[in-house]
Amino acid sequence: MGVVIIDGSTVRAFVGDEAEFRKNVDRRFKELDLNDDGILSRSELRKAFESIRLLETDFGVDVATPPEERTRLYDSIFERFDLDKSGTVDLEESIIIALKRY
């Protein structure tokens, strides 16, 4: 497994190129939107988290996380994305969250 280090100027340049940034967010959103309805449900985001083993690995080492704790953690992450508390995440919410990260 390789490690890639990205400095702040690389990230700022990527986010600063609005067209390229939006294109990448749009692409990832469409990949996550499994039923192609234009919104992300709690289950769609959970499937994405599970596919990358968000909570099950820590630097390549499996971590045992009880199912109820995983559900609480996934729900808390979903709630951070669901800015308008509608029970879904739309593309604009995902862009806002992505921009806040940078």
Jmol script that loads the backbone (N, CA, C; Angstrom):
load data "model"
ATOM      1  N   MET A   1       0.851  -1.177   0.000  1.00  0.00           N
ATOM      2  CA  MET A   1       0.000   0.000   0.000  1.00  0.00           C
ATOM      3  C   MET A   1       0.890   1.230   0.000  1.00  0.00           C
ATOM      4  N   GLY A   2       0.624   2.170  -0.904  1.00  0.00           N
ATOM      5  CA  GLY A   2       1.395   3.402  -0.988  1.00  0.00           C
ATOM      6  C   GLY A   2       0.725   4.526  -0.229  1.00  0.00           C
ATOM      7  N   VAL A   3       1.508   5.498   0.112  1.00  0.00           N
ATOM      8  CA  VAL A   3       1.007   6.677   0.803  1.00  0.00           C
ATOM      9  C   VAL A   3       1.263   7.880  -0.083  1.00  0.00           C
ATOM     10  N   VAL A   4       0.228   8.693  -0.252  1.00  0.00           N
ATOM     11  CA  VAL A   4       0.355   9.906  -1.040  1.00  0.00           C
ATOM     12  C   VAL A   4       0.199  11.088  -0.100  1.00  0.00           C
ATOM     13  N   ILE A   5       1.132  12.011  -0.165  1.00  0.00           N
ATOM     14  CA  ILE A   5       1.065  13.210   0.660  1.00  0.00           C
ATOM     15  C   ILE A   5       0.719  14.383  -0.244  1.00  0.00           C
ATOM     16  N   ILE A   6      -0.337  15.084   0.133  1.00  0.00           N
ATOM     17  CA  ILE A   6      -0.790  16.233  -0.650  1.00  0.00           C
ATOM     18  C   ILE A   6      -0.677  17.456   0.242  1.00  0.00           C
ATOM     19  N   ASP A   7       0.026  18.461  -0.241  1.00  0.00           N
ATOM     20  CA  ASP A   7       0.161  19.663   0.579  1.00  0.00           C
ATOM     21  C   ASP A   7      -1.024  20.603   0.349  1.00  0.00           C
ATOM     22  N   GLY A   8      -1.111  21.613   1.192  1.00  0.00           N
ATOM     23  CA  GLY A   8      -2.236  22.544   1.146  1.00  0.00           C
ATOM     24  C   GLY A   8      -2.389  23.263  -0.177  1.00  0.00           C
ATOM     25  N   SER A   9      -1.291  23.577  -0.847  1.00  0.00           N
ATOM     26  CA  SER A   9      -1.399  24.298  -2.116  1.00  0.00           C
ATOM     27  C   SER A   9      -2.061  23.438  -3.186  1.00  0.00           C
ATOM     28  N   THR A  10      -1.821  22.137  -3.155  1.00  0.00           N
ATOM     29  CA  THR A  10      -2.466  21.236  -4.115  1.00  0.00           C
ATOM     30  C   THR A  10      -3.972  21.205  -3.879  1.00  0.00           C
ATOM     31  N   VAL A  11      -4.359  21.103  -2.624  1.00  0.00           N
ATOM     32  CA  VAL A  11      -5.784  21.066  -2.279  1.00  0.00           C
ATOM     33  C   VAL A  11      -6.449  22.388  -2.642  1.00  0.00           C
ATOM     34  N   ARG A  12      -5.808  23.517  -2.304  1.00  0.00           N
ATOM     35  CA  ARG A  12      -6.382  24.826  -2.630  1.00  0.00           C
ATOM     36  C   ARG A  12      -6.532  25.011  -4.138  1.00  0.00           C
ATOM     37  N   ALA A  13      -5.570  24.553  -4.902  1.00  0.00           N
ATOM     38  CA  ALA A  13      -5.650  24.665  -6.364  1.00  0.00           C
ATOM     39  C   ALA A  13      -6.815  23.835  -6.893  1.00  0.00           C
ATOM     40  N   PHE A  14      -6.990  22.634  -6.355  1.00  0.00           N
ATOM     41  CA  PHE A  14      -8.090  21.771  -6.789  1.00  0.00           C
ATOM     42  C   PHE A  14      -9.436  22.411  -6.473  1.00  0.00           C
ATOM     43  N   VAL A  15      -9.610  22.877  -5.240  1.00  0.00           N
ATOM     44  CA  VAL A  15     -10.867  23.499  -4.839  1.00  0.00           C
ATOM     45  C   VAL A  15     -11.061  24.821  -5.569  1.00  0.00           C
ATOM     46  N   GLY A  16      -9.973  25.532  -5.845  1.00  0.00           N
ATOM     47  CA  GLY A  16     -10.051  26.819  -6.532  1.00  0.00           C
ATOM     48  C   GLY A  16     -10.502  26.702  -7.975  1.00  0.00           C
ATOM     49  N   ASP A  17     -10.273  25.545  -8.590  1.00  0.00           N
ATOM     50  CA  ASP A  17     -10.745  25.307  -9.953  1.00  0.00           C
ATOM     51  C   ASP A  17     -12.185  24.811  -9.846  1.00  0.00           C
ATOM     52  N   GLU A  18     -13.117  25.754  -9.763  1.00  0.00           N
ATOM     53  CA  GLU A  18     -14.511  25.436  -9.465  1.00  0.00           C
ATOM     54  C   GLU A  18     -15.103  24.407 -10.416  1.00  0.00           C
ATOM     55  N   ALA A  19     -14.831  24.525 -11.702  1.00  0.00           N
ATOM     56  CA  ALA A  19     -15.397  23.583 -12.678  1.00  0.00           C
ATOM     57  C   ALA A  19     -14.881  22.169 -12.429  1.00  0.00           C
ATOM     58  N   GLU A  20     -13.593  22.033 -12.207  1.00  0.00           N
ATOM     59  CA  GLU A  20     -13.007  20.706 -11.968  1.00  0.00           C
ATOM     60  C   GLU A  20     -13.479  20.127 -10.636  1.00  0.00           C
ATOM     61  N   PHE A  21     -13.542  20.974  -9.613  1.00  0.00           N
ATOM     62  CA  PHE A  21     -14.003  20.529  -8.303  1.00  0.00           C
ATOM     63  C   PHE A  21     -15.430  20.019  -8.391  1.00  0.00           C
ATOM     64  N   ARG A  22     -16.311  20.813  -9.013  1.00  0.00           N
ATOM     65  CA  ARG A  22     -17.721  20.428  -9.133  1.00  0.00           C
ATOM     66  C   ARG A  22     -17.865  19.151  -9.949  1.00  0.00           C
ATOM     67  N   LYS A  23     -17.076  19.019 -11.005  1.00  0.00           N
ATOM     68  CA  LYS A  23     -17.128  17.812 -11.835  1.00  0.00           C
ATOM     69  C   LYS A  23     -16.794  16.570 -11.002  1.00  0.00           C
ATOM     70  N   ASN A  24     -15.788  16.681 -10.149  1.00  0.00           N
ATOM     71  CA  ASN A  24     -15.414  15.554  -9.300  1.00  0.00           C
ATOM     72  C   ASN A  24     -16.466  15.244  -8.246  1.00  0.00           C
ATOM     73  N   VAL A  25     -17.041  16.267  -7.638  1.00  0.00           N
ATOM     74  CA  VAL A  25     -18.102  16.043  -6.658  1.00  0.00           C
ATOM     75  C   VAL A  25     -19.313  15.418  -7.351  1.00  0.00           C
ATOM     76  N   ASP A  26     -19.674  15.934  -8.530  1.00  0.00           N
ATOM     77  CA  ASP A  26     -20.797  15.365  -9.288  1.00  0.00           C
ATOM     78  C   ASP A  26     -20.565  13.888  -9.587  1.00  0.00           C
ATOM     79  N   ARG A  27     -19.368  13.543 -10.011  1.00  0.00           N
ATOM     80  CA  ARG A  27     -19.045  12.159 -10.362  1.00  0.00           C
ATOM     81  C   ARG A  27     -19.176  11.249  -9.145  1.00  0.00           C
ATOM     82  N   ARG A  28     -18.605  11.676  -8.027  1.00  0.00           N
ATOM     83  CA  ARG A  28     -18.691  10.847  -6.810  1.00  0.00           C
ATOM     84  C   ARG A  28     -20.126  10.726  -6.329  1.00  0.00           C
ATOM     85  N   PHE A  29     -20.877  11.827  -6.417  1.00  0.00           N
ATOM     86  CA  PHE A  29     -22.277  11.793  -5.987  1.00  0.00           C
ATOM     87  C   PHE A  29     -23.046  10.773  -6.814  1.00  0.00           C
ATOM     88  N   LYS A  30     -22.859  10.792  -8.127  1.00  0.00           N
ATOM     89  CA  LYS A  30     -23.562   9.841  -9.003  1.00  0.00           C
ATOM     90  C   LYS A  30     -23.166   8.404  -8.701  1.00  0.00           C
ATOM     91  N   GLU A  31     -21.916   8.173  -8.342  1.00  0.00           N
ATOM     92  CA  GLU A  31     -21.481   6.826  -7.974  1.00  0.00           C
ATOM     93  C   GLU A  31     -22.185   6.347  -6.703  1.00  0.00           C
ATOM     94  N   LEU A  32     -22.415   7.257  -5.779  1.00  0.00           N
ATOM     95  CA  LEU A  32     -23.058   6.902  -4.512  1.00  0.00           C
ATOM     96  C   LEU A  32     -24.575   6.790  -4.633  1.00  0.00           C
ATOM     97  N   ASP A  33     -25.173   7.493  -5.583  1.00  0.00           N
ATOM     98  CA  ASP A  33     -26.625   7.523  -5.777  1.00  0.00           C
ATOM     99  C   ASP A  33     -27.042   6.251  -6.530  1.00  0.00           C
ATOM    100  N   LEU A  34     -27.172   5.163  -5.793  1.00  0.00           N
ATOM    101  CA  LEU A  34     -27.378   3.847  -6.396  1.00  0.00           C
ATOM    102  C   LEU A  34     -28.668   3.723  -7.189  1.00  0.00           C
ATOM    103  N   ASN A  35     -29.730   4.404  -6.764  1.00  0.00           N
ATOM    104  CA  ASN A  35     -30.991   4.310  -7.499  1.00  0.00           C
ATOM    105  C   ASN A  35     -31.218   5.493  -8.446  1.00  0.00           C
ATOM    106  N   ASP A  36     -30.207   6.338  -8.587  1.00  0.00           N
ATOM    107  CA  ASP A  36     -30.223   7.441  -9.559  1.00  0.00           C
ATOM    108  C   ASP A  36     -31.422   8.378  -9.404  1.00  0.00           C
ATOM    109  N   ASP A  37     -31.776   8.672  -8.128  1.00  0.00           N
ATOM    110  CA  ASP A  37     -32.904   9.572  -7.903  1.00  0.00           C
ATOM    111  C   ASP A  37     -32.473  10.999  -7.566  1.00  0.00           C
ATOM    112  N   GLY A  38     -31.171  11.263  -7.599  1.00  0.00           N
ATOM    113  CA  GLY A  38     -30.679  12.612  -7.368  1.00  0.00           C
ATOM    114  C   GLY A  38     -30.475  12.975  -5.911  1.00  0.00           C
ATOM    115  N   ILE A  39     -30.721  12.027  -5.005  1.00  0.00           N
ATOM    116  CA  ILE A  39     -30.484  12.246  -3.587  1.00  0.00           C
ATOM    117  C   ILE A  39     -29.824  11.000  -2.996  1.00  0.00           C
ATOM    118  N   LEU A  40     -29.118  11.202  -1.901  1.00  0.00           N
ATOM    119  CA  LEU A  40     -28.500  10.083  -1.208  1.00  0.00           C
ATOM    120  C   LEU A  40     -29.301   9.770   0.041  1.00  0.00           C
ATOM    121  N   SER A  41     -29.695   8.532   0.151  1.00  0.00           N
ATOM    122  CA  SER A  41     -30.415   8.094   1.343  1.00  0.00           C
ATOM    123  C   SER A  41     -29.415   7.634   2.392  1.00  0.00           C
ATOM    124  N   ARG A  42     -29.912   7.432   3.577  1.00  0.00           N
ATOM    125  CA  ARG A  42     -29.080   6.918   4.664  1.00  0.00           C
ATOM    126  C   ARG A  42     -28.470   5.572   4.263  1.00  0.00           C
ATOM    127  N   SER A  43     -29.259   4.713   3.621  1.00  0.00           N
ATOM    128  CA  SER A  43     -28.745   3.389   3.250  1.00  0.00           C
ATOM    129  C   SER A  43     -27.700   3.474   2.142  1.00  0.00           C
ATOM    130  N   GLU A  44     -27.843   4.414   1.199  1.00  0.00           N
ATOM    131  CA  GLU A  44     -26.839   4.579   0.144  1.00  0.00           C
ATOM    132  C   GLU A  44     -25.498   5.026   0.728  1.00  0.00           C
ATOM    133  N   LEU A  45     -25.553   5.971   1.660  1.00  0.00           N
ATOM    134  CA  LEU A  45     -24.302   6.405   2.282  1.00  0.00           C
ATOM    135  C   LEU A  45     -23.706   5.302   3.146  1.00  0.00           C
ATOM    136  N   ARG A  46     -24.543   4.559   3.815  1.00  0.00           N
ATOM    137  CA  ARG A  46     -24.024   3.456   4.635  1.00  0.00           C
ATOM    138  C   ARG A  46     -23.325   2.418   3.758  1.00  0.00           C
ATOM    139  N   LYS A  47     -23.926   2.091   2.617  1.00  0.00           N
ATOM    140  CA  LYS A  47     -23.296   1.136   1.699  1.00  0.00           C
ATOM    141  C   LYS A  47     -21.930   1.650   1.251  1.00  0.00           C
ATOM    142  N   ALA A  48     -21.837   2.952   0.997  1.00  0.00           N
ATOM    143  CA  ALA A  48     -20.550   3.539   0.590  1.00  0.00           C
ATOM    144  C   ALA A  48     -19.534   3.414   1.721  1.00  0.00           C
ATOM    145  N   PHE A  49     -19.952   3.734   2.945  1.00  0.00           N
ATOM    146  CA  PHE A  49     -19.053   3.625   4.093  1.00  0.00           C
ATOM    147  C   PHE A  49     -18.593   2.178   4.273  1.00  0.00           C
ATOM    148  N   GLU A  50     -19.533   1.250   4.144  1.00  0.00           N
ATOM    149  CA  GLU A  50     -19.184  -0.162   4.315  1.00  0.00           C
ATOM    150  C   GLU A  50     -18.265  -0.646   3.192  1.00  0.00           C
ATOM    151  N   SER A  51     -18.461  -0.134   1.980  1.00  0.00           N
ATOM    152  CA  SER A  51     -17.627  -0.589   0.858  1.00  0.00           C
ATOM    153  C   SER A  51     -16.171  -0.162   1.029  1.00  0.00           C
ATOM    154  N   ILE A  52     -15.953   0.966   1.704  1.00  0.00           N
ATOM    155  CA  ILE A  52     -14.565   1.381   1.946  1.00  0.00           C
ATOM    156  C   ILE A  52     -14.105   0.958   3.337  1.00  0.00           C
ATOM    157  N   ARG A  53     -14.987   0.198   4.025  1.00  0.00           N
ATOM    158  CA  ARG A  53     -14.673  -0.311   5.365  1.00  0.00           C
ATOM    159  C   ARG A  53     -14.251   0.835   6.286  1.00  0.00           C
ATOM    160  N   LEU A  54     -15.036   1.891   6.257  1.00  0.00           N
ATOM    161  CA  LEU A  54     -14.739   3.114   7.002  1.00  0.00           C
ATOM    162  C   LEU A  54     -14.439   2.850   8.471  1.00  0.00           C
ATOM    163  N   LEU A  55     -15.228   1.998   9.100  1.00  0.00           N
ATOM    164  CA  LEU A  55     -15.039   1.763  10.530  1.00  0.00           C
ATOM    165  C   LEU A  55     -14.361   0.441  10.847  1.00  0.00           C
ATOM    166  N   GLU A  56     -14.210  -0.424   9.866  1.00  0.00           N
ATOM    167  CA  GLU A  56     -13.700  -1.758  10.145  1.00  0.00           C
ATOM    168  C   GLU A  56     -12.187  -1.869  10.073  1.00  0.00           C
ATOM    169  N   THR A  57     -11.520  -0.867   9.526  1.00  0.00           N
ATOM    170  CA  THR A  57     -10.068  -0.964   9.435  1.00  0.00           C
ATOM    171  C   THR A  57      -9.419   0.276  10.028  1.00  0.00           C
ATOM    172  N   ASP A  58      -8.246   0.070  10.521  1.00  0.00           N
ATOM    173  CA  ASP A  58      -7.440   1.155  11.059  1.00  0.00           C
ATOM    174  C   ASP A  58      -6.011   0.888  10.619  1.00  0.00           C
ATOM    175  N   PHE A  59      -5.591   1.562   9.564  1.00  0.00           N
ATOM    176  CA  PHE A  59      -4.257   1.367   9.004  1.00  0.00           C
ATOM    177  C   PHE A  59      -4.014  -0.100   8.631  1.00  0.00           C
ATOM    178  N   GLY A  60      -5.037  -0.703   8.008  1.00  0.00           N
ATOM    179  CA  GLY A  60      -4.878  -2.068   7.521  1.00  0.00           C
ATOM    180  C   GLY A  60      -5.136  -3.144   8.558  1.00  0.00           C
ATOM    181  N   VAL A  61      -5.471  -2.776   9.783  1.00  0.00           N
ATOM    182  CA  VAL A  61      -5.735  -3.751  10.842  1.00  0.00           C
ATOM    183  C   VAL A  61      -7.235  -3.772  11.105  1.00  0.00           C
ATOM    184  N   ASP A  62      -7.843  -4.949  11.032  1.00  0.00           N
ATOM    185  CA  ASP A  62      -9.277  -5.045  11.302  1.00  0.00           C
ATOM    186  C   ASP A  62      -9.576  -4.656  12.742  1.00  0.00           C
ATOM    187  N   VAL A  63     -10.648  -3.910  12.903  1.00  0.00           N
ATOM    188  CA  VAL A  63     -11.100  -3.463  14.212  1.00  0.00           C
ATOM    189  C   VAL A  63     -12.514  -3.997  14.408  1.00  0.00           C
ATOM    190  N   ALA A  64     -12.759  -4.639  15.507  1.00  0.00           N
ATOM    191  CA  ALA A  64     -14.094  -5.168  15.793  1.00  0.00           C
ATOM    192  C   ALA A  64     -14.957  -4.054  16.355  1.00  0.00           C
ATOM    193  N   THR A  65     -15.992  -3.686  15.604  1.00  0.00           N
ATOM    194  CA  THR A  65     -16.917  -2.648  16.049  1.00  0.00           C
ATOM    195  C   THR A  65     -18.302  -3.277  16.129  1.00  0.00           C
ATOM    196  N   PRO A  66     -18.927  -3.280  17.303  1.00  0.00           N
ATOM    197  CA  PRO A  66     -20.265  -3.874  17.428  1.00  0.00           C
ATOM    198  C   PRO A  66     -21.248  -3.224  16.451  1.00  0.00           C
ATOM    199  N   PRO A  67     -22.161  -4.010  15.883  1.00  0.00           N
ATOM    200  CA  PRO A  67     -23.104  -3.478  14.883  1.00  0.00           C
ATOM    201  C   PRO A  67     -23.877  -2.249  15.345  1.00  0.00           C
ATOM    202  N   GLU A  68     -24.324  -2.231  16.595  1.00  0.00           N
ATOM    203  CA  GLU A  68     -25.100  -1.082  17.078  1.00  0.00           C
ATOM    204  C   GLU A  68     -24.237   0.178  17.151  1.00  0.00           C
ATOM    205  N   GLU A  69     -22.964   0.013  17.473  1.00  0.00           N
ATOM    206  CA  GLU A  69     -22.055   1.167  17.492  1.00  0.00           C
ATOM    207  C   GLU A  69     -21.795   1.662  16.073  1.00  0.00           C
ATOM    208  N   ARG A  70     -21.633   0.734  15.121  1.00  0.00           N
ATOM    209  CA  ARG A  70     -21.459   1.129  13.716  1.00  0.00           C
ATOM    210  C   ARG A  70     -22.657   1.933  13.241  1.00  0.00           C
ATOM    211  N   THR A  71     -23.854   1.447  13.572  1.00  0.00           N
ATOM    212  CA  THR A  71     -25.070   2.155  13.161  1.00  0.00           C
ATOM    213  C   THR A  71     -25.099   3.559  13.739  1.00  0.00           C
ATOM    214  N   ARG A  72     -24.777   3.710  15.012  1.00  0.00           N
ATOM    215  CA  ARG A  72     -24.750   5.051  15.626  1.00  0.00           C
ATOM    216  C   ARG A  72     -23.739   5.960  14.936  1.00  0.00           C
ATOM    217  N   LEU A  73     -22.567   5.424  14.652  1.00  0.00           N
ATOM    218  CA  LEU A  73     -21.534   6.229  13.997  1.00  0.00           C
ATOM    219  C   LEU A  73     -21.939   6.613  12.584  1.00  0.00           C
ATOM    220  N   TYR A  74     -22.449   5.646  11.808  1.00  0.00           N
ATOM    221  CA  TYR A  74     -22.893   5.948  10.448  1.00  0.00           C
ATOM    222  C   TYR A  74     -24.021   6.981  10.465  1.00  0.00           C
ATOM    223  N   ASP A  75     -24.954   6.833  11.411  1.00  0.00           N
ATOM    224  CA  ASP A  75     -26.055   7.796  11.508  1.00  0.00           C
ATOM    225  C   ASP A  75     -25.543   9.195  11.840  1.00  0.00           C
ATOM    226  N   SER A  76     -24.559   9.288  12.727  1.00  0.00           N
ATOM    227  CA  SER A  76     -24.042  10.610  13.087  1.00  0.00           C
ATOM    228  C   SER A  76     -23.328  11.253  11.897  1.00  0.00           C
ATOM    229  N   ILE A  77     -22.636  10.454  11.092  1.00  0.00           N
ATOM    230  CA  ILE A  77     -21.995  11.000   9.887  1.00  0.00           C
ATOM    231  C   ILE A  77     -23.059  11.470   8.906  1.00  0.00           C
ATOM    232  N   PHE A  78     -24.092  10.653   8.703  1.00  0.00           N
ATOM    233  CA  PHE A  78     -25.172  11.036   7.794  1.00  0.00           C
ATOM    234  C   PHE A  78     -25.799  12.357   8.230  1.00  0.00           C
ATOM    235  N   GLU A  79     -26.045  12.506   9.501  1.00  0.00           N
ATOM    236  CA  GLU A  79     -26.674  13.727  10.015  1.00  0.00           C
ATOM    237  C   GLU A  79     -25.814  14.962   9.761  1.00  0.00           C
ATOM    238  N   ARG A  80     -24.514  14.809   9.744  1.00  0.00           N
ATOM    239  CA  ARG A  80     -23.636  15.948   9.426  1.00  0.00           C
ATOM    240  C   ARG A  80     -23.757  16.350   7.962  1.00  0.00           C
ATOM    241  N   PHE A  81     -24.030  15.379   7.088  1.00  0.00           N
ATOM    242  CA  PHE A  81     -24.212  15.673   5.663  1.00  0.00           C
ATOM    243  C   PHE A  81     -25.602  16.226   5.380  1.00  0.00           C
ATOM    244  N   ASP A  82     -26.594  15.797   6.122  1.00  0.00           N
ATOM    245  CA  ASP A  82     -27.985  16.201   5.904  1.00  0.00           C
ATOM    246  C   ASP A  82     -28.220  17.572   6.532  1.00  0.00           C
ATOM    247  N   LEU A  83     -27.721  18.600   5.871  1.00  0.00           N
ATOM    248  CA  LEU A  83     -27.742  19.956   6.435  1.00  0.00           C
ATOM    249  C   LEU A  83     -29.142  20.494   6.682  1.00  0.00           C
ATOM    250  N   ASP A  84     -30.090  20.165   5.791  1.00  0.00           N
ATOM    251  CA  ASP A  84     -31.441  20.691   5.950  1.00  0.00           C
ATOM    252  C   ASP A  84     -32.354  19.745   6.733  1.00  0.00           C
ATOM    253  N   LYS A  85     -31.788  18.661   7.258  1.00  0.00           N
ATOM    254  CA  LYS A  85     -32.517  17.686   8.085  1.00  0.00           C
ATOM    255  C   LYS A  85     -33.724  17.101   7.364  1.00  0.00           C
ATOM    256  N   SER A  86     -33.577  16.872   6.052  1.00  0.00           N
ATOM    257  CA  SER A  86     -34.672  16.323   5.246  1.00  0.00           C
ATOM    258  C   SER A  86     -34.698  14.800   5.256  1.00  0.00           C
ATOM    259  N   GLY A  87     -33.654  14.175   5.778  1.00  0.00           N
ATOM    260  CA  GLY A  87     -33.575  12.720   5.758  1.00  0.00           C
ATOM    261  C   GLY A  87     -32.869  12.192   4.525  1.00  0.00           C
ATOM    262  N   THR A  88     -32.404  13.106   3.667  1.00  0.00           N
ATOM    263  CA  THR A  88     -31.630  12.749   2.475  1.00  0.00           C
ATOM    264  C   THR A  88     -30.526  13.781   2.294  1.00  0.00           C
ATOM    265  N   VAL A  89     -29.578  13.455   1.431  1.00  0.00           N
ATOM    266  CA  VAL A  89     -28.498  14.388   1.105  1.00  0.00           C
ATOM    267  C   VAL A  89     -28.549  14.633  -0.392  1.00  0.00           C
ATOM    268  N   ASP A  90     -28.691  15.914  -0.758  1.00  0.00           N
ATOM    269  CA  ASP A  90     -28.695  16.233  -2.187  1.00  0.00           C
ATOM    270  C   ASP A  90     -27.305  16.704  -2.616  1.00  0.00           C
ATOM    271  N   LEU A  91     -27.158  16.939  -3.897  1.00  0.00           N
ATOM    272  CA  LEU A  91     -25.857  17.304  -4.445  1.00  0.00           C
ATOM    273  C   LEU A  91     -25.320  18.592  -3.823  1.00  0.00           C
ATOM    274  N   GLU A  92     -26.171  19.588  -3.637  1.00  0.00           N
ATOM    275  CA  GLU A  92     -25.709  20.859  -3.065  1.00  0.00           C
ATOM    276  C   GLU A  92     -25.196  20.676  -1.641  1.00  0.00           C
ATOM    277  N   GLU A  93     -25.860  19.836  -0.852  1.00  0.00           N
ATOM    278  CA  GLU A  93     -25.367  19.572   0.506  1.00  0.00           C
ATOM    279  C   GLU A  93     -23.995  18.910   0.450  1.00  0.00           C
ATOM    280  N   SER A  94     -23.815  18.000  -0.491  1.00  0.00           N
ATOM    281  CA  SER A  94     -22.518  17.316  -0.579  1.00  0.00           C
ATOM    282  C   SER A  94     -21.413  18.279  -1.001  1.00  0.00           C
ATOM    283  N   ILE A  95     -21.735  19.246  -1.847  1.00  0.00           N
ATOM    284  CA  ILE A  95     -20.744  20.246  -2.259  1.00  0.00           C
ATOM    285  C   ILE A  95     -20.376  21.133  -1.074  1.00  0.00           C
ATOM    286  N   ILE A  96     -21.380  21.554  -0.315  1.00  0.00           N
ATOM    287  CA  ILE A  96     -21.115  22.397   0.856  1.00  0.00           C
ATOM    288  C   ILE A  96     -20.222  21.662   1.848  1.00  0.00           C
ATOM    289  N   ILE A  97     -20.511  20.406   2.106  1.00  0.00           N
ATOM    290  CA  ILE A  97     -19.702  19.611   3.036  1.00  0.00           C
ATOM    291  C   ILE A  97     -18.289  19.474   2.486  1.00  0.00           C
ATOM    292  N   ALA A  98     -18.168  19.186   1.203  1.00  0.00           N
ATOM    293  CA  ALA A  98     -16.832  19.033   0.602  1.00  0.00           C
ATOM    294  C   ALA A  98     -16.036  20.325   0.724  1.00  0.00           C
ATOM    295  N   LEU A  99     -16.672  21.455   0.489  1.00  0.00           N
ATOM    296  CA  LEU A  99     -15.971  22.739   0.593  1.00  0.00           C
ATOM    297  C   LEU A  99     -15.559  23.039   2.027  1.00  0.00           C
ATOM    298  N   LYS A 100     -16.382  22.656   2.994  1.00  0.00           N
ATOM    299  CA  LYS A 100     -16.043  22.884   4.399  1.00  0.00           C
ATOM    300  C   LYS A 100     -14.794  22.110   4.798  1.00  0.00           C
ATOM    301  N   ARG A 101     -14.578  20.966   4.166  1.00  0.00           N
ATOM    302  CA  ARG A 101     -13.407  20.155   4.487  1.00  0.00           C
ATOM    303  C   ARG A 101     -12.126  20.857   4.075  1.00  0.00           C
ATOM    304  N   TYR A 102     -12.202  21.737   3.075  1.00  0.00           N
ATOM    305  CA  TYR A 102     -11.004  22.381   2.550  1.00  0.00           C
ATOM    306  C   TYR A 102     -11.015  23.842   2.877  1.00  0.00           C
TER     307      TYR A 102
END
end "model"
wireframe off; spacefill off
backbone 0.3
color backbone group
